[in-house]
Amino acid sequence: VQLQASGGGLVQAGGSLRLSCAAGRTLMNYAVGWIRQAPGKERDLVAAISWSGTSTYYSDSVKGRFTISKDNAKNTVFLRMNSLKPEDTAVYYCAATWEASDSYYYTRTTDYEYWGQGTLVTVSS
């Protein structure tokens, strides 16, 4: 599965961005996650979604501010980011892995088999 992340950019604190993750094939039966990596830090999963879109997960650091959604008809997963903070600055990656259950998502970065190239989000104070 080829994944293409886009939508990053420079935004002021308190602003919003929407990231997109477009797949080169159907995302049916693929659970997807958004993982970020800040400079000098390890990769950290911030949101995950089951392949049906019915189950979602958010890390405590983004809960209430970020929303993950999935459009299987368009083979695309989105990450809406509101109330951005300088500490959200990172390269954001989307990743996917095959899953039979329509309600299961993965919360460990090592569970993901396919990765996109990343898109940079910079939040200025």
Buried (B, 14 or more C-beta within 10 A) or exposed (E): BEBBBBBBEEBEEEBEBEBBBBBEEEBEBBBBBBBBBBEEEEBBBBBBBBBBBEBBBBBEEBEEBBBBBBEBEEBBBBBBBBEBBEEBBBBBBBBBBEBEEBEEBBEEBEBBEBBBEBBEBBBEE
